Amino acid sequence: MKFFADTADIADIKDLASTGLLDGVTTNPSLIAKAGGNFLEVVAEICGVVEGPVSAEVTALDAPTMIEEGRKLAKIAKNIAVKVPLTWDGLKACKQLSSEGTMVNVTLCFSANQALLAAKAGATFISPFIGRLDDINLDGLELIEEIRVIYDNYAFETEILAASIRTANHVKEVALIGADVATVPPAVLRTLANHPLTDKGLEQFLADWKKTGQKIL
Ligand code: E4P
């Protein structure tokens, strides 16, 4: 499973990219507002740090303007994935932009039928929002399972990009289901390496090593 960072914070992105484990980045208008700065410049800077897909979202609501905005965003860098909302206009824009060879991430997906439409529109990525479904007592993970079955039934190439991830458990569950990508907030991503028994074991190993009086270097 690929890991994308769900943030527009350049310091966080640089830090995560330095691990060599970061496969891409997703931004949205809220994340851009939180990070501050000029949208086009921030996205260009992120594209310079990360080789994989960097999602940048259109803000128009009608297909012709979405396509125009998408074309402008796609010119920023080769690794831009234009993000469009899952509306009829968004699907039209997806079809057009993907036919032009631009990667498209269809966002704000909350149902399996929406995901089916996005795949038929040639989406590179579909972004089902797990956490926001959980917030209203619906099962976000069940949605990922349904989409996996449908995409496998018809051999759709659209990648399932599990979004709105809030916990380390969400990451494990979407990996078990077979999501292609998880986009994860940096704070959650960092917790994935943590385990109290790792810390305890390391402490013991280091204490015993000290007793040997040896050094490797
Ligand atoms: C990703 O593309 C989405 O923009 C993001 O995961 C939304 O997460 P949130 O529901 O925590 O805002």
Residues whose N, C-alpha, C, O or C-beta is under 5 A from the ligand:
A	BS01	E4P	D6 T26 T27 N28 S127 G131 R132 A163 S164 I165 T183
